[in-house]
Amino acid sequence: MPKTTLAAIDLGATSGRVIVGQVTARGIELTEAHRFPNSFSTLPPHQYWDVGRLFGEVRKGLLEAVRLFPELRCCGVDTWGVDHVLTRADGRLAFPVHAYRDERTNPLMQRIRASGEDRRLFDLTGIPLVNYNTGLQLAETLTAFPGLRGVVGQVMLLPEYFNFLLTGRSGCEFSHASTTQLLDIHGLRWSAAALDYFHIPHDWLKQPVAAGSLLGPVRGVRELERLEVALVPGHDTSCAFEAIPLDGNSLILSSGTWILAGGITRQPCLGDEAFELGVSNERTGTGGYRPNKILLGLWLLEQTIPAFDKRPQSDAEWSALISAAAERPIPRVLIDTRDESLFNPPNMREAIDAQLRRNGATPPADLPGYVALICASLGASIRDTAAKFERILATRFDNIVIVGGGSKNSLLCQMIADFTGKTVTSFNLEATSVGNMAYQLLALGKIRSLAEFHDLIRPSISPRAYPPR
């Protein structure tokens, strides 16, 4: 295959980046063109995203990518799930963009759970009722601002909106659509029953389409006019899951701010046990099933570090911190990562300490102690989730594959192996960006399948195995 140069625009909830990939018959080589922090802003008591600033960073990253690689041919956008933009019919922003950690939906969520209707919504969509779901967010917005029905022309999910800003065209893609709790679990269209339940106008959402096509060239920036934009899986987790070459029966972990544990299956994971576990039956870029359990991840650590004087700044400092934590014994009492008080507390260290004291434990005295505690607690959380998935799916996982930021944390990988009793294979791979690029290649007609892509990139990746001790 002749060399093809691509750019993945990967927007995460805590950071964004533009990664350039050069793909040849010998594999893939990645270069980070631009990285920038991301966070929501608080206008008490609510949280919002600054989408204008994010789009400015996207354009800055693409300009730098083109400067470094004048032959750059194509790009694609993926983001975190569930969040969305309300616009007029012409695409003009009609309402501030709420962040998913805003707790404005909690009262409605609690009422639905108390009524037992959360099970009906799960049966309709395959998605558990969580306070950040798009359906809940839209229902709360329409209750608080009923006049929006006469103003809003469409709802664009975040990657759809950034594609629109880049090209003037948008496509509502399957993987991101499935995070809304509004997609029909047994089909490829919106669930009319779910839309009606949340009182969402049916014409606000375009019907989802498969990833792997070209939307058109970037408009409005002379230096980028030759750059095509491809429709890729809009949900970053789908990109990460679909990038991974798998051998055997693997449980996949996409580990970052969140840890998403699951796999790719032919059928959705439904029924009583799946509902009780909170399985989220999300979709792949082509509409297939990607059931997973969403767990609190390295958000626990990200939000604990500010309580200490110095944050690690370099790879060497992070390595020293992880090494120091690895010397600590496994704590007797671990964090219950299911505790909703850890979702978005004002002070994460205080929230963790309060939970530990309620359970008769003494909080750690220093940052390495918290790192050890958090990594062990996440290992135990994944152990429990893996066991439940094995029972629901009537299978046994041969191994666990981990990608994302957590794959670089040797202590976390070892804790997962030790708690689950399964070898953990860490792909030190920018999986989200690589999966994004796979669909760009499909859109350009350079490859015919993801399996072909997996064979292509195998020589470029060097997995590390962590056997249980």
C-alpha positions in Angstrom: 0.0 0.0 0.0 1.4 3.4 -0.9 2.0 5.7 2.1 -1.1 7.5 3.2 -1.0 10.4 5.7 -4.0 10.9 8.0 -5.0 13.0 11.0 -7.1 11.8 13.9 -8.8 14.6 15.8 -9.4 13.0 19.2 -11.3 15.1 21.7 -11.4 13.7 25.2 -13.0 15.1 28.3 -9.7 16.1 29.9 -7.5 16.6 26.9 -7.6 16.8 23.1 -5.0 16.1 20.4 -4.4 15.9 16.7 -2.4 12.8 15.9 -0.9 12.3 12.4 -0.5 8.7 11.2 1.6 7.6 8.2 0.3 4.2 7.0 2.3 2.0 4.7 2.5 -1.7 3.9 5.0 -2.0 6.8 2.7 -0.6 9.5 1.8 2.8 11.0 3.9 5.6 12.4 2.3 8.2 14.7 3.3 11.8 15.4 1.5 14.1 17.8 1.0 17.4 16.0 -1.0 19.2 18.8 -2.2 18.5 22.3 -4.3 20.7 24.5 -6.1 20.5 27.8 -9.8 20.3 28.1 -12.2 20.9 31.0 -15.7 22.1 31.5 -16.4 25.5 33.1 -18.6 26.0 36.1 -21.2 28.8 36.0 -22.8 28.0 39.4 -24.4 25.6 39.8 -24.0 24.1 36.3 -21.1 22.9 34.0 -20.6 23.8 30.4 -18.2 23.0 27.5 -16.5 25.9 25.6 -17.0 24.4 22.1 -15.7 27.6 20.4 -12.3 27.2 22.1 -12.3 23.5 21.3 -12.9 24.1 17.6 -10.1 26.8 17.7 -7.8 24.1 19.0 -8.9 21.6 16.3 -8.1 24.1 13.6 -4.8 25.0 15.2 -3.9 21.3 15.3 -4.8 20.7 11.7 -2.8 23.7 10.6 0.2 22.3 12.5 -0.4 18.9 11.0 -0.4 20.2 7.5 2.7 22.3 8.2 4.5 19.1 9.4 3.0 16.8 6.7 2.1 18.8 3.6 0.9 15.5 2.0 -1.8 15.1 4.6 -4.9 13.7 2.9 -7.7 13.1 5.3 -8.9 13.6 8.9 -11.7 12.4 11.2 -13.2 13.5 14.5 -14.1 11.4 17.5 -15.1 12.7 21.0 -16.4 11.5 24.3 -20.0 10.2 24.4 -23.5 11.6 25.2 -22.9 15.3 24.9 -24.6 17.3 22.2 -25.3 20.7 20.7 -28.7 22.4 20.1 -28.8 24.4 17.0 -31.2 26.2 14.7 -32.0 24.5 11.4 -29.1 26.4 9.8 -26.6 25.1 12.4 -26.4 28.3 14.4 -25.8 27.6 18.1 -29.1 27.9 20.0 -28.2 27.0 23.6 -25.2 26.6 25.8 -23.5 23.2 25.7 -23.9 21.4 29.0 -21.2 19.0 30.2 -22.2 15.5 31.1 -21.0 15.8 34.7 -23.6 18.5 35.4 -25.9 16.9 38.0 -29.0 18.8 36.7 -30.6 15.5 35.6 -30.3 13.7 39.0 -33.9 14.4 40.2 -35.4 13.1 36.9 -33.2 10.0 36.9 -34.2 9.2 40.5 -37.9 9.6 39.7 -37.5 7.2 36.7 -35.7 4.7 38.8 -38.3 4.9 41.5 -41.0 4.2 39.0 -39.2 1.1 37.6 -39.3 2.6 34.1 -35.5 2.4 33.8 -35.9 -1.3 33.0 -38.3 -0.4 30.1 -35.8 2.0 28.7 -33.0 -0.6 28.9 -35.2 -3.1 27.0 -35.9 -0.5 24.4 -32.3 0.8 23.9 -29.9 -1.6 25.6 -28.5 1.3 27.6 -28.8 1.7 31.4 -30.2 4.8 32.9 -27.3 7.1 33.9 -27.6 10.7 34.8 -25.4 11.8 31.8 -27.4 10.1 29.0 -28.4 12.4 26.2 -32.1 11.4 26.6 -32.1 12.6 30.2 -30.1 15.7 29.4 -32.6 16.7 26.6 -35.6 15.9 28.8 -34.2 18.2 31.6 -33.4 21.0 29.1 -36.9 20.9 27.6 -38.5 20.9 31.0 -36.4 23.9 32.2 -36.7 25.8 28.8 -39.9 24.7 27.0 -39.6 27.6 24.6 -36.7 25.8 22.9 -39.2 23.7 21.0 -39.8 26.8 18.8 -36.2 27.7 18.4 -34.1 24.5 18.0 -34.0 22.9 14.6 -31.7 20.0 15.3 -29.6 18.2 17.9 -26.1 17.5 16.8 -24.0 15.0 18.8 -20.5 16.5 19.5 -18.6 14.8 16.6 -21.4 15.6 14.3 -21.2 19.3 15.3 -17.4 19.5 14.7 -17.8 17.8 11.4 -20.4 20.4 10.5 -18.1 23.2 11.5 -15.3 21.8 9.4 -17.2 20.9 6.3 -20.8 22.4 6.4 -22.0 18.8 6.3 -22.8 16.4 9.1 -23.6 12.8 9.7 -25.1 11.2 12.8 -22.9 8.1 13.2 -24.0 4.8 14.9 -21.4 4.5 17.7 -22.1 8.0 19.1 -25.8 7.7 18.5 -25.9 4.6 20.7 -24.6 6.5 23.7 -27.8 8.6 23.9 -30.2 5.9 25.2 -32.4 6.8 22.2 -31.3 4.2 19.6 -33.5 1.1 19.0 -31.6 -1.9 20.4 -32.9 -4.2 17.7 -32.4 -1.9 14.7 -30.4 0.9 13.2 -32.9 3.7 13.8 -34.0 5.9 16.7 -36.4 4.3 19.1 -39.7 6.2 18.7 -40.8 4.9 22.1 -37.7 6.3 23.8 -38.0 9.7 22.1 -41.6 9.9 23.1 -40.8 8.9 26.7 -38.4 11.8 27.0 -40.7 14.1 25.0 -38.0 14.8 22.4 -39.2 15.9 18.9 -38.5 13.2 16.4 -37.2 15.6 13.8 -34.5 17.0 16.0 -32.2 14.0 15.3 -30.9 12.8 11.9 -31.1 9.1 11.3 -27.7 7.4 12.1 -25.4 6.2 9.4 -22.4 3.9 9.2 -18.9 5.3 9.5 -16.4 4.9 6.7 -17.5 7.5 4.1 -16.2 11.0 3.1 -18.1 14.1 4.2 -16.2 16.6 2.0 -13.3 19.0 2.2 -12.5 21.4 5.1 -14.0 24.8 4.3 -13.1 28.3 5.3 -9.3 27.8 5.9 -7.2 28.2 2.7 -4.4 26.0 4.0 -6.8 23.1 4.7 -8.9 23.2 1.6 -7.3 20.0 0.2 -8.0 18.1 3.4 -10.9 15.7 3.3 -13.0 14.9 6.4 -14.1 11.3 6.8 -17.0 10.1 8.9 -15.4 7.8 11.6 -16.8 6.3 14.7 -17.7 9.4 16.6 -17.4 7.8 20.1 -13.7 7.5 21.1 -14.3 4.2 22.9 -15.6 2.6 19.7 -12.5 3.8 17.8 -10.3 2.3 20.6 -12.1 -1.1 20.7 -12.1 -1.5 16.9 -8.4 -0.7 16.6 -7.3 -3.7 18.5 -6.0 -6.9 16.9 -7.5 -9.6 19.1 -6.3 -13.2 19.6 -8.5 -15.6 21.5 -11.5 -14.6 23.7 -10.4 -11.3 25.2 -12.1 -8.8 27.5 -11.2 -5.4 26.2 -10.5 -2.4 28.5 -10.3 1.1 27.2 -8.8 2.9 30.2 -8.6 6.6 30.7 -10.8 9.0 32.6 -13.3 6.1 32.5 -12.6 2.4 32.1 -14.9 0.7 29.7 -14.8 -3.1 29.9 -16.4 -5.2 27.3 -16.1 -6.6 23.8 -17.6 -6.8 20.3 -20.5 -9.4 19.9 -23.0 -10.5 17.3 -26.0 -9.9 19.6 -26.8 -7.4 22.3 -26.3 -8.3 25.9 -29.8 -8.2 27.5 -31.8 -9.7 30.3 -32.0 -9.4 34.1 -28.3 -9.9 34.8 -27.2 -7.5 32.1 -29.6 -4.9 33.5 -28.4 -5.4 37.1 -24.8 -5.1 36.0 -25.5 -2.0 34.0 -24.3 -3.3 30.6 -24.2 -0.5 28.0 -25.0 -2.0 24.6 -23.2 0.5 22.5 -22.6 0.1 18.7 -19.6 -0.1 16.5 -19.0 2.2 13.6 -21.0 -0.1 11.3 -23.9 -0.7 13.7 -22.7 -3.9 15.3 -22.9 -4.5 19.1 -20.2 -3.4 21.6 -21.6 -4.3 25.1 -19.5 -2.8 27.9 -19.6 -1.8 31.5 -18.7 1.8 32.2 -16.5 2.0 35.3 -14.9 4.9 37.1 -11.3 5.0 35.9 -8.3 7.2 36.3 -10.6 10.2 36.9 -10.1 9.1 40.6 -6.4 9.8 40.3 -6.7 12.9 38.0 -8.9 14.5 40.6 -6.9 13.4 43.7 -3.5 14.8 42.4 -4.5 18.5 42.8 -4.8 17.9 46.6 -1.0 17.6 46.6 1.7 20.2 46.1 3.3 18.9 42.9 1.8 17.1 39.9 4.1 14.9 37.9 5.1 16.7 34.7 7.2 14.3 32.7 7.3 10.6 31.9 10.2 10.2 34.3 8.2 11.8 37.1 5.2 9.7 36.4 7.4 6.6 36.3 8.9 7.5 39.6 5.4 8.0 41.2 4.2 4.6 39.8 7.3 2.9 41.1 6.9 4.4 44.6 3.3 3.3 44.6 4.2 -0.2 43.6 6.3 -0.6 46.7 3.3 -0.1 48.9 1.3 -3.1 50.2 -2.2 -3.6 48.8 -4.6 -1.7 51.2 -6.9 -3.8 53.4 -9.9 -1.6 52.6 -10.3 -0.6 49.0 -12.4 2.2 47.4 -15.9 1.2 46.3 -15.8 2.7 42.8 -19.6 2.3 42.4 -20.1 5.0 45.0 -21.9 7.9 43.2 -20.3 10.4 45.6 -17.1 9.9 43.6 -18.7 10.9 40.3 -17.9 14.6 40.5 -17.1 15.7 44.1 -15.7 19.2 44.8 -12.7 17.5 46.4 -11.9 13.9 45.3 -9.3 13.3 48.1 -11.9 14.3 50.8 -14.6 12.1 49.1 -12.2 9.1 49.1 -11.1 9.7 52.7 -14.7 10.0 53.9 -15.6 6.7 52.2 -12.6 5.0 53.8 -13.3 6.3 57.3 -16.9 5.0 57.0 -15.5 1.6 56.3 -13.1 1.8 59.3 -9.9 2.5 57.3 -7.2 5.2 57.6 -6.7 7.3 54.4 -3.2 7.2 52.8 -0.7 9.8 54.0 0.9 10.7 50.6 0.3 10.6 46.9 2.0 7.2 46.3 -0.4 5.8 48.8 -3.4 7.1 46.9 -2.0 5.8 43.6 -1.6 2.3 45.2 -5.1 2.5 46.6 -6.7 3.6 43.4 -4.9 1.1 41.2 -5.8 -1.8 43.5 -9.4 -0.6 43.8 -9.7 -0.5 40.0 -8.2 -3.9 39.7 -10.9 -5.3 42.1 -13.6 -3.4 40.2 -12.5 -5.1 36.9 -12.3 -8.5 38.6 -15.9 -8.3 39.6 -17.0 -7.0 36.2 -15.1 -9.7 34.3 -16.7 -12.4 36.4 -20.2 -11.1 35.8 -19.6 -10.7 32.1 -18.4 -14.3 31.9 -21.5 -15.5 33.7 -23.9 -13.4 31.5 -22.2 -14.4 28.2 -21.6 -18.0 29.3 -17.9 -17.8 28.4 -14.5 -17.5 29.9 -12.0 -14.9 28.9 -8.6 -16.1 27.9 -6.9 -12.8 28.6 -7.5 -9.1 29.1 -6.4 -6.5 26.6 -5.9 -2.9 27.8 -5.5 0.2 25.7 -5.6 4.0 26.4 -3.8 6.0 29.1 -4.1 3.2 31.6 -2.1 0.8 29.4 1.0 2.9 30.3 0.4 2.5 34.0 2.4 -0.7 34.9 0.9 -0.8 38.4 -2.6 -0.6 37.2 -2.0 -3.4 34.6 -0.4 -5.6 37.2 -3.2 -5.0 39.7 -5.8 -6.0 37.1 -3.8 -9.2 36.4 -3.4 -10.0 40.1 -7.1 -9.4 41.0 -8.6 -11.2 37.9 -6.0 -14.0 37.7 -5.7 -13.4 34.0 -2.8 -12.2 31.9 -3.2 -8.6 30.9 -1.8 -7.6 27.5 -1.0 -3.9 27.3 -1.0 -2.3 23.8 0.9 0.9 24.3 -1.0 2.1 21.3 -2.9 5.3 20.7 -5.9 3.1 20.1 -8.5 5.8 19.7 -6.5 7.6 17.1 -5.5 4.4 15.3 -9.2 3.2 15.2 -10.1 6.7 13.8 -7.5 6.3 11.1 -8.8 2.8 10.2 -12.1 4.2 9.2 -10.4 7.0 7.2 -8.7 4.3 5.2 -12.0 2.6 4.6 -13.5 5.9 3.5 -10.6 6.4 1.1 -10.9 2.9 -0.3 -7.3 2.0 0.8 -8.5 -1.1 2.8 -11.5 -3.3 2.5 -12.0 -4.4 6.1 -10.9 -3.8 9.7 -9.3 -7.2 9.7 -7.0 -6.1 6.8 -6.1 -3.0 8.9 -5.3 -5.2 12.0 -2.9 -7.3 9.9 -1.4 -4.1 8.6 -0.6 -2.6 11.9 0.6 -5.7 13.8 4.3 -5.1 13.0 4.0 -1.6 14.5 2.7 -2.6 17.9 4.7 -4.1 20.7 2.3 -5.6 23.4 3.5 -6.2 26.9 2.2 -9.0 29.0 1.5 -8.8 32.7 0.9 -12.4 34.1 -0.9 -12.6 37.4 1.5 -13.0 40.4 
